[in-house]
Amino acid sequence: MKKIIFLIFSFNLILYGNPLMAERKNSYHRGFFLGGNGMICAMYKIGDISENKAKQYIGWNKSYILENRNIDFKVKNYAENYRFTGGNKDCNRLID
């Protein structure tokens, strides 16, 4: 069951938006950020990883988006303010 959930959330990294049309270049990076956070949150809720590990992984995901030079400013702002968007209320306490 855990492998199936991991597979579902990893597809979110690849298939966010329409992969055949490169109209929105930010959709890939935003999908990478959201898919990573969703997968880590699901693994935390299931009990596969502890709260400290989940915070660490989400921190790595966020720092990758914020420190990468090739990522657009809009996506960086979205990642910085993700806690306040209300997108995932259950795992907001994991985001530092």
Residue pairs with C-beta under 8 A, 6 or more apart in sequence:
2 43
2 46
2 48
5 42
5 43
5 46
6 39
6 43
9 35
9 38
9 39
9 42
10 35
10 39
12 31
12 34
12 35
12 38
12 39
13 31
13 32
13 35
13 36
15 31
16 27
16 28
16 30
16 31
16 32
16 34
16 35
17 24
17 27
17 28
17 31
25 72
26 72
26 74
26 75
29 65
29 71
29 72
29 75
30 75
30 78
32 65
33 61
33 62
33 65
33 75
33 78
33 79
33 82
34 87
36 57
36 58
36 61
37 58
37 61
37 82
37 88
37 91
37 95
38 88
40 49
40 54
40 57
40 58
40 61
40 91
40 94
41 54
41 58
41 88
41 90
41 91
41 94
43 49
43 54
44 50
44 51
44 54
44 91
44 94
45 90
45 91
49 57
51 94
54 91
54 94
55 94
55 95
55 96
58 91
58 94
58 95
58 96
59 96
62 79
62 80
62 82
62 95
65 71
65 75
65 76
65 79
66 76
66 79
66 80
78 85
82 95
83 92
83 95
